[in-house]
Amino acid sequence: MQGALILKHAKPAPRYTSYPTTPHFHDGVDSSTYRAWLKEIGFSQSLSLYVHIPYCDTLCWFCGCNTKHTRSYRPVADYLPYVRAEIATIATCIMSSDRVQTIHWGGGSPTILAPNDICDLAAHIRGQFNVSPSAGFSVEIDPRGMERDKIDALAAAGVTRASIGVQDFDVGVQRAINREQSFEETRDVILELRSAGIKKINIDLIYGLPHQTVTSVATTVSQVLELMPDRIALFGYAHVPWMKRHQSMLDETALPDACERFEQSQLMGNLLCEGGYERIGMDHFALPADPLTKAKHNGSLRRNFQGYTDDPADVLLGVGASAIGKLRQGYVHNATPTAEYKRRIADQGLAVVNGYAVQPEDELRAHVIERLICDFALSTHSVREKFGEAADEVIAIADSYALNDQDGLVDWDNGTFRITAKGQPFVRNICAQFDAFLNQGNARHSIAV
């Protein structure tokens, strides 16, 4: 019976890190649009800054990120001046740039940067923006070959949180995905980060990889619990070889099926909760004292392109090739090929190739999807208070879904449309019911469990 339920509701669906999702961005939004939007940022709006470093020194075959494999540092060094130029352009466009509350460097592998470039880029950001003294500064870290001088550079740059990719500690799985990384090396890097003053640690895990079993993932979780990170992201592997051609190097016959993926995810989540973590949304876990846990309980949990966050900023400024920004007016998306990104920055100072200007109906549906994927619940009173009569449309969708739900995935509770514990693993598919764009175009998505 459970297998039939999983197969019924494990259909491909977006991860909903934005609404509308990126396949529905269009070239009617460009760099001139972005300049105008930047100039309209109000003095009361807070800013968050994301910088994308699209390079790795090894290629992980499972990776779904926008990145390039390089064995030479020259492409990285050649890329950085354009990143600094884009930062300067954005800062110039904003009337008042003294409200940066959060900085995040992603990739790729930001720690491919040389120590002096880590410090120089951080200094450039602080030179262009007045970064809040209490700002969080997180960096995604590949611990393989991580030297102490880079850790010291991250600490000197003001990094407060390190997000470490683990995926799985099983040697057979690591070989199958071309990412060999021992528990001991990972542990030692975490100890050195903490000794350097970078106390907040995140770890990323993945289920659904080739050759993973419930036994192997349970062993990985037990090892992660020894490291006691503050947060853990537990992602389902997204097999999208039509988008990421290197994923075709994986042995597809060794991929767990939908039911096996579900069993792995449920076991890992339960083990993490037994180990002292609290479940945050559909794929994050955090210790009780972590700000992400507090955001869950006080209703301020949000979701953006980095996943679940407690970041309260009104504006997300994306910098670098493929980076996406979110402003009050809509989304902007930079060119992904680094050559095109650099050409556009040299010509225009900005590199936007497409985006989306949100409309009132989009704001309504984005709110509904975010609250469901963060809280597993939607209050009809709050949505009507926020959106007026326009809320009737989405409430009708919720009514219809609940009426036709034969599997106990949702219910109504004193005016609140609530996703049940049974339905929470399928939250992406439930959110998809409110997505007006889902069946438009040729977008393809990964399996939703």
C-alpha positions as CSV (number, residue, x, y, z in Angstrom):
1,M,0.0,0.0,0.0
2,Q,2.8,2.4,0.9
3,G,4.5,1.7,-2.4
4,A,1.4,2.6,-4.4
5,L,1.1,5.8,-2.4
6,I,4.7,6.7,-3.1
7,L,4.4,6.0,-6.8
8,K,1.2,8.0,-7.0
9,H,2.6,11.2,-5.4
10,A,6.3,11.0,-6.3
11,K,5.8,12.6,-9.7
12,P,8.4,15.2,-10.8
13,A,7.8,18.7,-9.4
14,P,9.8,21.9,-8.8
15,R,11.8,22.4,-5.6
16,Y,10.1,25.8,-5.2
17,T,13.1,27.9,-4.3
18,S,11.3,30.6,-6.3
19,Y,7.9,31.2,-7.8
20,P,7.6,31.4,-10.7
21,T,10.4,28.9,-11.2
22,T,13.3,29.6,-13.4
23,P,12.0,27.8,-16.6
24,H,9.4,30.6,-16.8
25,F,11.9,33.5,-16.7
26,H,12.0,35.4,-20.1
27,D,14.3,37.9,-21.8
28,G,11.9,40.7,-21.4
29,V,13.7,41.4,-18.2
30,D,17.3,42.5,-18.9
31,S,20.1,44.6,-17.4
32,S,18.3,47.8,-18.1
33,T,15.3,46.5,-16.2
34,Y,17.6,45.5,-13.3
35,R,19.2,48.9,-13.1
36,A,15.8,50.5,-12.8
37,W,14.8,48.0,-10.1
38,L,18.0,48.6,-8.2
39,K,17.4,52.4,-8.2
40,E,13.9,51.8,-6.7
41,I,15.2,50.0,-3.6
42,G,13.9,51.9,-0.6
43,F,15.9,53.0,2.4
44,S,13.9,50.7,4.6
45,Q,14.8,47.5,2.6
46,S,17.6,45.2,3.9
47,L,19.9,43.5,1.5
48,S,21.4,40.0,1.2
49,L,24.3,39.3,-1.2
50,Y,25.0,36.0,-3.0
51,V,28.2,35.5,-4.9
52,H,28.6,32.5,-7.3
53,I,32.0,31.0,-7.9
54,P,31.4,28.6,-10.8
55,Y,34.6,26.5,-10.7
56,C,35.7,23.2,-9.1
57,D,39.0,21.3,-9.3
58,T,37.2,18.0,-9.6
59,L,33.9,17.1,-11.3
60,C,31.3,15.3,-9.1
61,W,29.1,13.3,-11.4
62,F,26.0,13.8,-9.3
63,C,26.3,17.6,-9.2
64,G,23.3,19.8,-10.4
65,C,25.1,23.1,-9.8
66,N,26.3,25.5,-12.4
67,T,30.0,24.9,-12.3
68,K,33.0,24.2,-14.5
69,H,35.9,21.8,-13.9
70,T,39.3,23.4,-14.1
71,R,42.8,22.1,-13.2
72,S,44.3,25.6,-13.7
73,Y,43.8,28.6,-11.4
74,R,43.9,31.0,-14.4
75,P,40.2,30.9,-15.3
76,V,39.4,31.6,-11.6
77,A,41.8,34.5,-11.4
78,D,40.4,35.9,-14.7
79,Y,36.8,35.6,-13.5
80,L,37.2,37.6,-10.2
81,P,37.7,41.1,-11.7
82,Y,34.3,40.8,-13.4
83,V,32.7,39.8,-10.1
84,R,34.2,42.8,-8.4
85,A,33.0,45.0,-11.3
86,E,29.5,43.7,-11.0
87,I,29.5,44.3,-7.3
88,A,30.7,47.9,-7.9
89,T,28.0,48.5,-10.5
90,I,25.2,47.2,-8.2
91,A,26.4,49.3,-5.4
92,T,26.5,52.4,-7.6
93,C,22.9,51.8,-8.7
94,I,21.5,51.5,-5.2
95,M,20.8,54.9,-3.6
96,S,21.7,53.7,-0.1
97,S,23.8,50.5,0.3
98,D,24.3,50.3,4.0
99,R,22.0,47.5,4.9
100,V,23.7,44.2,3.9
101,Q,22.5,41.7,6.5
102,T,23.7,38.4,4.9
103,I,26.5,37.3,2.6
104,H,26.7,33.8,1.0
105,W,29.3,32.5,-1.4
106,G,28.2,29.4,-3.4
107,G,29.4,27.5,-6.3
108,G,31.0,25.5,-7.6
109,S,33.5,25.5,-4.9
110,P,34.2,29.0,-3.4
111,T,37.1,27.5,-1.6
112,I,38.9,27.0,-4.9
113,L,39.9,30.7,-4.3
114,A,43.4,31.3,-3.2
115,P,43.7,32.7,0.3
116,N,44.6,36.2,-0.9
117,D,41.6,36.2,-3.3
118,I,39.3,35.2,-0.5
119,C,40.4,38.2,1.6
120,D,40.4,40.6,-1.4
121,L,36.9,39.7,-2.5
122,A,35.5,40.0,1.0
123,A,37.2,43.3,1.4
124,H,35.8,44.5,-1.9
125,I,32.3,43.7,-0.8
126,R,32.8,45.6,2.5
127,G,34.3,48.5,0.5
128,Q,31.3,48.7,-1.8
129,F,28.6,48.0,0.8
130,N,28.3,48.9,4.5
131,V,27.9,45.4,5.8
132,S,26.2,45.2,9.2
133,P,28.6,44.2,12.0
134,S,26.1,41.4,12.9
135,A,25.8,40.1,9.3
136,G,26.0,36.4,8.8
137,F,28.6,35.3,6.2
138,S,28.4,31.8,5.0
139,V,30.6,29.9,2.5
140,E,30.2,26.6,0.8
141,I,33.3,24.5,1.4
142,D,34.8,21.4,-0.3
143,P,36.9,19.9,2.5
144,R,39.0,17.8,0.2
145,G,42.6,19.2,0.3
146,M,41.5,22.2,2.4
147,E,44.7,23.8,3.7
148,R,45.0,25.8,7.0
149,D,45.9,29.0,5.1
150,K,42.5,29.0,3.4
151,I,40.8,28.4,6.7
152,D,42.7,31.3,8.2
153,A,41.7,33.4,5.2
154,L,38.0,32.6,5.6
155,A,38.2,33.6,9.3
156,A,40.1,36.8,8.5
157,A,37.4,37.6,5.8
158,G,34.7,37.4,8.5
159,V,33.1,34.1,7.6
160,T,30.7,33.0,10.4
161,R,29.2,29.8,8.9
162,A,30.7,27.0,6.8
163,S,28.5,24.8,4.7
164,I,30.3,21.5,4.0
165,G,29.4,19.1,1.3
166,V,29.5,15.4,2.4
167,Q,26.8,13.7,0.4
168,D,27.7,10.2,1.7
169,F,30.7,8.7,3.5
170,D,30.3,5.2,2.0
171,V,33.4,4.5,-0.1
172,G,31.5,2.6,-2.8
173,V,29.0,5.4,-3.2
174,Q,31.8,8.0,-3.3
175,R,33.6,6.1,-6.1
176,A,30.3,5.8,-8.1
177,I,29.8,9.6,-8.0
178,N,33.5,10.6,-8.4
179,R,33.7,12.2,-5.0
180,E,36.1,10.4,-2.6
181,Q,36.2,12.2,0.7
182,S,37.0,10.4,4.0
183,F,35.2,10.9,7.3
184,E,38.6,11.7,8.9
185,E,39.5,14.5,6.4
186,T,36.0,16.0,6.8
187,R,36.2,15.8,10.6
188,D,39.7,17.4,10.7
189,V,38.6,20.3,8.5
190,I,35.6,20.9,10.8
191,L,37.8,20.9,13.8
192,E,40.2,23.4,12.2
193,L,37.3,25.7,11.2
194,R,36.0,25.7,14.7
195,S,39.5,26.4,16.1
196,A,39.8,29.3,13.7
197,G,36.6,30.8,15.1
198,I,34.1,29.6,12.4
199,K,31.8,27.8,14.9
200,K,28.6,27.5,12.8
201,I,28.8,24.4,10.6
202,N,26.3,23.0,8.1
203,I,26.6,19.6,6.4
204,D,24.9,18.6,3.1
205,L,23.8,15.0,2.7
206,I,22.1,13.3,-0.3
207,Y,20.0,10.2,-0.6
208,G,19.0,8.5,-3.8
209,L,22.6,8.2,-5.1
210,P,23.9,5.1,-7.0
211,H,24.5,2.1,-4.7
212,Q,23.0,3.8,-1.6
213,T,21.0,1.5,0.7
214,V,19.2,2.0,3.9
215,T,22.2,0.4,5.7
216,S,24.7,2.7,4.1
217,V,22.8,5.9,4.7
218,A,22.2,4.9,8.3
219,T,26.0,4.5,8.7
220,T,26.6,7.9,7.1
221,V,24.1,9.6,9.5
222,S,25.8,8.0,12.5
223,Q,29.1,9.5,11.4
224,V,27.6,12.9,10.8
225,L,26.1,12.9,14.3
226,E,29.6,12.5,15.6
227,L,30.5,15.8,14.0
228,M,27.4,17.5,15.5
229,P,26.9,20.3,12.9
230,D,24.4,23.1,13.6
231,R,22.4,22.4,10.5
232,I,22.0,19.5,8.1
233,A,20.5,19.6,4.6
234,L,19.2,16.3,3.4
235,F,18.5,16.5,-0.4
236,G,17.1,13.9,-2.7
237,Y,19.5,13.4,-5.6
238,A,18.0,15.1,-8.7
239,H,18.8,13.0,-11.7
240,V,18.5,15.5,-14.6
241,P,21.0,14.3,-17.3
242,W,19.1,16.3,-20.0
243,M,20.3,19.4,-18.1
244,K,23.6,18.2,-16.6
245,R,25.3,16.0,-19.1
246,H,27.9,14.8,-16.7
247,Q,25.2,12.9,-14.8
248,S,25.1,10.5,-17.6
249,M,28.4,9.1,-16.3
250,L,26.5,7.6,-13.4
251,D,25.3,4.0,-13.6
252,E,21.6,4.5,-13.8
253,T,20.9,0.9,-13.1
254,A,22.4,1.5,-9.6
255,L,20.0,4.3,-8.8
256,P,17.5,3.6,-6.0
257,D,13.9,3.6,-7.2
258,A,11.2,5.9,-5.8
259,C,10.3,3.5,-3.0
260,E,13.9,3.0,-2.0
261,R,14.6,6.7,-2.1
262,F,11.5,7.3,0.2
263,E,12.7,4.6,2.6
264,Q,16.2,6.2,2.7
265,S,14.9,9.7,3.3
266,Q,12.5,8.7,6.1
267,L,15.2,6.6,7.9
268,M,17.8,9.4,7.7
269,G,15.3,12.0,8.9
270,N,14.2,9.8,11.8
271,L,17.8,9.1,12.8
272,L,18.6,12.8,12.8
273,C,15.6,13.6,14.9
274,E,16.6,10.9,17.3
275,G,20.1,12.4,17.4
276,G,18.8,15.7,18.7
277,Y,17.9,17.7,15.5
278,E,14.6,19.2,14.7
279,R,13.0,18.8,11.2
280,I,12.8,22.1,9.3
281,G,10.5,22.0,6.3
282,M,10.9,19.1,3.9
283,D,14.7,18.6,3.8
284,H,16.5,20.6,6.5
285,F,17.4,19.8,10.1
286,A,18.8,22.0,12.9
287,L,19.7,21.9,16.5
288,P,17.1,23.4,18.9
289,A,19.1,26.6,19.6
290,D,19.9,27.3,15.9
291,P,18.2,30.4,14.4
292,L,16.7,28.3,11.7
293,T,14.8,26.3,14.4
294,K,13.7,29.5,16.0
295,A,12.5,30.8,12.7
296,K,10.4,27.7,12.2
297,H,8.7,28.2,15.5
298,N,8.0,32.0,15.2
299,G,6.7,31.8,11.7
300,S,9.6,33.6,10.0
301,L,11.1,30.7,8.1
302,R,11.6,31.4,4.4
303,R,12.8,29.7,1.3
304,N,15.1,31.0,-1.4
305,F,17.7,29.7,-3.9
306,Q,19.9,28.5,-1.0
307,G,17.0,26.5,0.5
308,Y,15.4,27.1,3.9
309,T,16.7,30.3,5.6
310,D,16.1,32.6,8.5
311,D,17.5,35.5,6.4
312,P,15.0,38.4,6.8
313,A,16.4,40.5,3.9
314,D,13.9,42.1,1.5
315,V,16.3,42.0,-1.5
316,L,18.6,39.2,-2.6
317,L,21.4,40.5,-4.9
318,G,22.9,37.7,-7.0
319,V,26.4,38.2,-8.3
320,G,28.4,36.1,-10.7
321,A,27.7,33.8,-13.6
322,S,24.3,32.1,-13.4
323,A,23.4,34.0,-10.2
324,I,19.8,34.8,-9.5
325,G,18.6,37.9,-7.6
326,K,15.2,38.6,-6.1
327,L,13.9,42.1,-5.7
328,R,10.4,43.4,-4.8
329,Q,9.7,43.9,-8.5
330,G,10.8,40.4,-9.6
331,Y,13.7,38.1,-10.4
332,V,16.8,38.6,-12.4
333,H,19.1,35.9,-13.8
334,N,22.7,36.3,-15.0
335,A,24.2,34.7,-18.0
336,T,25.5,31.2,-17.1
337,P,28.4,30.7,-19.5
338,T,31.4,32.5,-17.9
339,A,32.5,33.9,-21.3
340,E,29.1,35.5,-21.9
341,Y,28.9,36.7,-18.3
342,K,32.3,38.4,-18.6
343,R,31.4,39.9,-22.0
344,R,28.2,41.4,-20.6
345,I,29.9,42.8,-17.5
346,A,32.6,44.4,-19.7
347,D,30.0,45.9,-22.0
348,Q,27.2,46.8,-19.5
349,G,28.4,46.4,-16.0
350,L,25.6,43.9,-15.4
351,A,24.9,40.5,-16.9
352,V,21.2,39.8,-16.7
353,V,19.9,37.6,-19.6
354,N,16.4,37.0,-18.3
355,G,14.1,37.2,-15.4
356,Y,10.5,37.8,-14.4
357,A,8.5,40.8,-13.2
358,V,6.0,39.5,-10.6
359,Q,2.4,40.4,-10.8
360,P,-0.1,40.5,-7.9
361,E,-1.4,37.0,-8.6
362,D,2.2,35.7,-8.6
363,E,2.8,37.3,-5.2
364,L,-0.3,35.5,-3.9
365,R,0.7,32.1,-5.2
366,A,4.3,32.6,-4.2
367,H,3.1,33.4,-0.6
368,V,0.9,30.3,-0.5
369,I,3.6,28.0,-1.8
370,E,6.2,29.4,0.5
371,R,4.0,29.0,3.6
372,L,3.1,25.5,2.7
373,I,6.6,24.4,2.0
374,C,7.9,26.1,5.2
375,D,5.0,25.6,7.6
376,F,3.0,22.8,6.0
377,A,0.0,25.0,6.7
378,L,-1.9,27.9,5.3
379,S,-4.3,30.1,7.3
380,T,-7.3,31.3,5.3
381,H,-7.6,34.2,7.6
382,S,-4.0,35.4,7.1
383,V,-4.1,35.0,3.3
384,R,-7.3,36.9,3.1
385,E,-6.0,39.6,5.3
386,K,-2.9,39.9,3.1
387,F,-4.5,39.6,-0.3
388,G,-8.2,40.4,0.1
389,E,-10.7,38.8,-2.3
390,A,-7.9,37.5,-4.5
391,A,-7.3,34.9,-1.9
392,D,-10.6,33.2,-2.8
393,E,-9.0,31.6,-5.8
394,V,-6.3,29.8,-3.9
395,I,-8.6,28.9,-1.1
396,A,-10.9,27.2,-3.7
397,I,-7.9,25.2,-4.9
398,A,-7.2,24.1,-1.4
399,D,-10.8,23.2,-0.9
400,S,-10.9,21.1,-4.0
401,Y,-7.7,19.3,-3.2
402,A,-8.9,18.5,0.3
403,L,-12.2,17.3,-1.0
404,N,-10.6,14.9,-3.5
405,D,-7.8,13.8,-1.2
406,Q,-8.3,10.1,-0.6
407,D,-4.9,9.4,0.9
408,G,-5.0,11.6,4.1
409,L,-2.3,14.0,2.9
410,V,-4.2,17.2,3.9
411,D,-7.0,18.4,6.2
412,W,-8.8,21.5,7.3
413,D,-8.2,22.6,10.9
414,N,-10.2,25.6,12.2
415,G,-9.7,27.6,8.9
416,T,-6.2,26.3,8.3
417,F,-5.3,24.1,5.3
418,R,-2.8,21.7,6.8
419,I,-0.5,19.1,5.3
420,T,-0.6,16.1,7.5
421,A,2.4,14.1,8.7
422,K,1.6,11.5,6.0
423,G,1.5,14.2,3.4
424,Q,4.6,16.1,4.3
425,P,7.0,14.0,2.2
426,F,4.9,14.9,-0.8
427,V,4.8,18.7,-0.1
428,R,6.3,19.6,-3.5
429,N,3.5,17.9,-5.3
430,I,0.9,19.5,-3.0
431,C,2.5,23.0,-3.7
432,A,2.3,22.2,-7.4
433,Q,-1.5,22.4,-7.2
434,F,-1.1,26.1,-6.7
435,D,1.4,26.6,-9.5
436,A,-0.3,28.4,-12.4
437,F,2.8,27.9,-14.6
438,L,3.4,24.2,-14.0
439,N,2.0,22.8,-17.3
440,Q,3.2,25.6,-19.4
441,G,6.3,25.2,-21.6
442,N,8.7,22.3,-21.8
443,A,10.2,22.4,-18.3
444,R,11.2,19.1,-16.8
445,H,11.7,18.4,-13.1
446,S,13.3,15.8,-10.9
447,I,11.3,13.2,-8.9
448,A,9.6,14.8,-5.9
449,V,10.6,12.3,-3.2
